Amino acid sequence: MNIAPIDDALSLVIGDKLHMTDAGNAQRLVTQHKNRLRYCFTWQKWLTWDDTRWATDETGEVMRAAKATVQAIYGESSSVPNLDDARALGKHAERSLSAARLEAMIQLAQSECVFR
């Protein structure tokens, strides 16, 4: 199996901002955790890097990474100069913490984070 390159996966960027969508969140997840998460379509499982090998995610590491990704959106919002844009990004982060939005982010990230 080969690890697919992810560096060109920034198609959801507008200027220097990612979309405030599930797909934008999936891109954030891939970008922030690309060194330790991969998805294997053959096994239909997420793999995590344990500093030695790729192993199937048996502990919910992908969900923890997704939640950390959303928490980082709050940090993104603090660096936005326009107050209305910052508030919109903060509201997006709040909505993104729902179980449905987290699952959508994880599902959409599968095709961007492929282990082949």
C-alpha positions, 0 to 999 in steps of 0.5 A: 500500500502507498500513501496518497499525497494530500498536499494538493487537497486545498481546493476548498480554499478561497483566498486564504480562507477555508469554506465554512462547510462540512467539506471545509472542515474535512479539509481542515482535518486533513491539513491539521492531521495529515501526518497521523491519519489515513483512510483505507477504503479496502478495509473501510477503516481509519488508520492512525500512526502510532510513531511506529506503524499504521494501525486501525483506529480502535480508540476513537482517535479520528473523532478526537482529531475532528473535535480538535479541528473544530476547536482550532476554528475558534483560533481561526476566528480570533485572527480574522480582522473583520468582526462580522467574519470572526463572529460568523466563523465562531458560529460555524465552529459552534455548529460544527461541534454537533455529532452530525457535523463531526461525522460529516467532516470525518466522512468527507475527509475519507477521500482526501486522506487515502491509504492505498 
